[in-house]
């Protein structure tokens, strides 16, 4: 059982324990990714382009592109992403593509970091979830997770991994556990769309842009609470309530069992069983690293196509001005200052979660607080999170995903605006 203690502890430190190095206070995994970026900056665009090319070819080589309508759409979107990637790396294309907030933003702020974070994180992810920690914690917290979120106790690891690490890594965890038969399709979708939000590190970026760092503790904990309250509500209504409770094809279901006797003893037995089934540390890490590479291949070209489309629509069309009317009745009824601006910011978040913050940077504190919370608690955005989710083997319906985004935004506004009135 030394593996349970030592390897799990390494995983915990890498994902959950902030360390200050060279004046930056963040988790060790983020330090590693930043170190790689600083060491070989000239190589990274070519590395990203190689992953993008492999990702664009993969669904056609494997035949997966024709499985469902969603697979067809995203497979061709990856080809578009490859074209965009070639243009960005080789510096060819129209001037609007090279505007700071367009192609360079996608490549440098999303594609390259995710392209490093997912494969490197996968190495340590094997230690975090492969040696009994997930099973141990799952047994302990099941009395809370099951009635509140209708998910297994082991999903608590996913929830924490998102807030301290990255939604892309949390989705990697969710996908792996789903393919092991430990989540049903409904549970995997609840976890993927209810917990896999942006990390605390990125929340700092939002708070800093909106001058909310003076209220950081309040902002962080209220956002965490509101995000999970919204998730607890959405699991009970459409569209998540309509997801089938079925396991991945050709896997042996491994649902969590009810505990008989001591919960601690049962948690220890579950951890021991997981460690006993370990095929070897090297093999476990290699398997998870391969999953990370494949997932990065799926995500990166989609970010460049779907993400670019969202940014273009936001910048050059009135689409989000029109979509603002979906949320204007809520913002007006709850009497937030500048209700139409808040409604537009809420609509804009579906394209890229940082865009709403840029839109309200000069507004009143209450407006900035509401937008800062909602852009995180909405979870679903098309520049990166949706491509990451589609890159998993979890079956995804885009219309249902859009419906869920709408429901989450409305609930987030309803919960956050009254709180903003009290706090600001």
N, C-alpha and C positions, 0 to 999 in steps of 0.2 A: 504493500500500500504506500510505499514511499513515493510512487508516481502520483498518487492522489494529492499528497501534500506538496511535493516539490514542483512538479510540472504545473499543477493548478495554480500554485502561488506565483510562478513565473508569469502565467497567463494573466492573473489578477493584476500584478504589478504593471505589465505592459499595457493593459487596457484601462485600468481604473485608478492608478496612483500617479497624480501629477508630480513632476520633478522639475526643478528650476535648473536650466542649463543655459549659460550665456545670456542670462536675463529673461529667458522665455520659460513660462510656467505652464507646462502641458504634459500629457501622458507620454511615456517613453516611446511608444509606437510613432507618435507624431514627430518626436525628435529624430527618430531614425529616418522617416520619410523626408523631413526637412534637410537632414544631413546629406542624403543621397541627392536631393535637388541642388544643394549648394556645391557638391563635389563634382557632378558631371552635368551641368546645365545644358551644354551644347548637344549632348547625346539624347536628352529626354524627348524632344519633339520627334526624333527618328524612332525611338523606342515606342512612343505612343502611336506613331503612324504604322509601325509593324503590327501592333496589337489591333489597330483599327482595320488594317487589311485582312488580317486573319479572322477577325470577327465578322467582317462583311462576307467573307467566303464561306465561313463555317456552316451556316444554315443550308446553303446550296450544296455543299459537299456531303453533308449528312442527310439531306432530304427533309430536314425539319421545317423548312420554309413553307411547305404546303400543308402542314397539319391543321391549322385553323386560320380563320380570317385575320386574327391578330398577328399570328406568325407571318403571314404573307405581307401585311402592311409593314411590320417592323423589319422584316428581312430586306425589303426594298429600301426602307428608310436607312438601313445600315450601308447600303450601296451609295446612297446620297451622302451619308456621313463620310464615306471613304473619299468621295470626290472633294468634299469640303476640306477634309484633312490634308489631302495632297495640295490643294490650293493654299492653305494656310502655311504648311511647312515649306513649300517651295516659293511662297511669296508671290503667287500669281492670282489674278482675279479682280473683281470690281472694288473700287475704293470703299464702298459702304461695308463690305465684308471685313475690312481691316480697321474699321472704326474701333476705338478702344473698348467700347461696351458690347461689341459684337464678337467676331471671330477670336481676337486675342483674349477676351474675357473667358470664352468657352474653353479655349486651348490651355491657357495658363492657370486659370482659377478652378477649373473642373476636370478637364480631360487628363492632364499630367498628374495632378494630385491623386485622383481616383485610380489612375493606371498604376501608380506606385503603391497606394494604400491597400488596395484589395489583395494583390499577391503577397506583399510583405506581411500584411495583417493576417493572411491565411495561415502563415507559418505558426504564429503565436496563437491563432484561433484554435489550432489543433490541440494545443496544450490546455486552453481554457475550457473547451467543451468535450474533449476526448477522454478524460481521466476521472470521471465520476462527479465533478463539481456540479454540473448541471443537474444530474440526477439527485444529488444530495440536497441541493437548495430546492429543487422541485418538490421533493417530499415535504420539506419544512414549510414552504409558503403556499402549498396547494390549497389549504383552507381559505386563503385570501384570494388567490388568483382565479380559482374556479368559480366561485359565486359572483365575483365582481366583474371579471372580464370574460368568463366562460372559456378560459384557456387553461392548459396544464400548468402546474407550478413551475416547470422548467422554463416556461416563457419569460419568467422574471429576468433571466440572464439576458435575453434579447432586449428587454426594455432598458436595462441599465447600459448595455453595450451601445445602444443608439445615442444616449445622452452624453456618454463620456468618450465615445469613439466615433462612430460614423454610421449613417443609415446603410451605406453599402456593405459594411462589415456585418451589421445586424441582419441584413437580408441574406448574406452568405451563411450566417448561423441558421436562420429560419429555413433556408433552402436545404441545407445539409440535414437538419433534423426532420424536415418533411420527407426527404428521400429515404431516411432511415425508418420511416413508419411511425414516428413518435408524435407527429402532428397530422390531423386531418386537413383536407383542403380548406375547410371553413376556419379552423384554428390558425392555419398558416396565413390566410388572408387577414384575419383579425390582427395577428401579430405584425405582419408586414405593413399594414395600413394604419395600425393603431399605436405602434411603439417606434417604428423605424423613421423617426424624425431627424432633423439635423442635430449635430452634436453641440455640447456646451461650448466648445471652442468656436463654432460658427455663431452661436448665440452672442458671444462676446463681440464678434464683428458687427452684428446687428445693433447691439446695445451701444457700442462705441459710435457707430454712424448716427444714431438718434440721440446722443447725449444722455443715455440712460445708465451709464456706468456708476453714477452716484446712487442709483437705486438697484444695483446689480443683484444683490441678494433677494430683494423683493421680486424683481423681474424674473430671475431664474426659478425660484420656488413656485411662484404663482403660475408661470408658464408650464412647469412640470405638472402641477395640480390640474390646471385647466385642460391640458392635453390628455391626461389620463381619465378625467371625468368625461370628456367628450367621447373617448374610446369606450368607456363603460356604458354610455348611452347608445352609441352606434352599433354595438354588438347585438342590441335588442331590436333594431329596426332595419328596414330596407336600406341598402342592398345587402349588407353583411348577413342579416338573418336568413337570407335566401340562399346563401352558399351551401353546397351539399357537404354533409359530414362523411366524406369518403377519403380513403387513403390513396397515396400515389400508386400508379399502376405497378404491378409486379413486385410489391414490397410486402414484408410481413408486418402487420400492424403491431405496434408496441405501446398501447395506451397506458397511462399511469394507472396504477392499481390503488384501490382504497387501502388505507393503512390499518393493520390490525396490531393493537398493542402500542408500544412506545414509538412515537414518531421519529425520535432521534435514532433508535435502533433500526427502524425501517429505512431511514435515509442512509445509514451506514451500510446496510445490506445492498441497497441499490448502487451505491458507489463502488463497493467491492465487486459486484457483478460486472460493472462496466470495465473496471481495471482488469479483471480476469479475462475479459474478451479482447483485450488489446492485442492487435497483430504485431506490435513493435513500434517504437517511437518513430523511427525513420520512415516506416511504411505509412504510419498515420499522418505525419507531416507532409510526406510526398503526395498523398491522396488529397489532402486539403489544399495544398499549394496548387495542384492541378486544377481543382475546382475554382480557386481564386483566379488563375490565369484565364480559364474559360469564361468566368463571369465578367472579368475585365474586358475581354474580347467582345462580349455581348453589349456591355454598357457604353464603351467609348464611342463607337460610330453612331449610336443612337443619340448620345448627348449632342454630337455635332449636327445631326439632322433635325431631330425633334426640338432640341434646345434652341437652335438657330431659328427655326420657324417661329417659336414662341417669342423670341426677342424681336424678330422682324415685325410680327403682328403687333407687338406692344409699341414699337417705335414708329411704324409707318402707316398703321391703319387705326380706325376708330373702334375696332372690335371691343376693346376693354372698356371704352366709354359706354358702349351699348350694354355690355355685360354688367356694368356697375348698377344698372337698374334692377338686377336680380337681388341685390343686397341693400339698395337704398331704402326700401320700406323698413327694414330692421334698424339701420343706422339712424334714420329720421325719427322713428317711433321711440327709440331709446335715447334720443336727444344728445348724441355725441356732437361736439363742435365739428363743423365742416363735414356733414354727413355724406355728401356726394363724393368728396375726396376719399373718405374712409371706404366707401363702397367700391370706388375704382381700385383702390389699393388692395382690397380683399379679392377683387376679380383678377387683378394682375398677378397675384401670387401663384396662380395655376401655371403660369409660364415659367417663372423663376422666382424662388422664394426671397431673393434679396431685392428684387425690383420694387416691392411695396415700400421698403425702408427708404429707398432713394426718392420715391414720390412724395413722402411726407416729412422729409428732413427739416423743413422750415416751419412745421406746424406746431400747434400747442402741445404741451407735455402729455395731456390725456390722449390726444390723437396718436402721438408717437408710441405711447405705451400700448394702446389697443392694437395698432398695426404690428408692432414688434411681437406681441403675443400671438396674434392670429396667423402671421406668416410662418410661425413654427408649429402651432397646433393644427393647422390645416394638413400638414404632413405631405400631401400629394402635390407634386409639381413636375412639369414635363421636361424641364431642362436636364434633370439628373435622376430624381427618385423613380419616376415611371420607367425610364430605360433600365434602371437597375433592377426593378421588379420584373420587368419583361425578360430580363436576362437570366432569371431563375427558371426552374422547371415547374413553378407553381402556376396553374392555369389562371390567366388574367383576362377579364372582360373590360375593355376600355370604356364602353358606355357606363358600366356599373362603377368603374373607377371615378369617372367624372361625376356621377350621381353621388358617390360617397364624398368626393371633394366638396360638393355643394352643401351637403348635410353638415360636414365638419366645420365649414366656414360659418354657416348660420349659427350653429350651436356655440362656436367659439366667440362670435360677436355677442350673442345673448348672454354669455357668462362673463365676458371681459369688460364690456362697456359699463355695466353697473359698478363693477369693481373700480374702474377708472374714475368714475364720478366720486367714489369714496376716497380714493388715494390721491387724486390730483384736483 
